[in-house]
Amino acid sequence: MTALQHKVAHLAPLAAAVRLCENLGFTECGAVLEFPDSGFSRFFEKKLSA
């Protein structure tokens, strides 16, 4: 495993979750796993060191 990836719903009440992800070093990326890029979600990943 070289990276952690996850999805955060893009709704105003979840803005805090987006900030948390960014503060923890996650960066935004394209759609992951089986989730479609619907415009209502944001996707993040964090590279793992060896």
Buried (B, 14 or more C-beta within 10 A) or exposed (E): EEEEBBEBEBEEEBEEBBEEBEEEEBEEBEBBEEEEEEEEBBBBBBEEEE
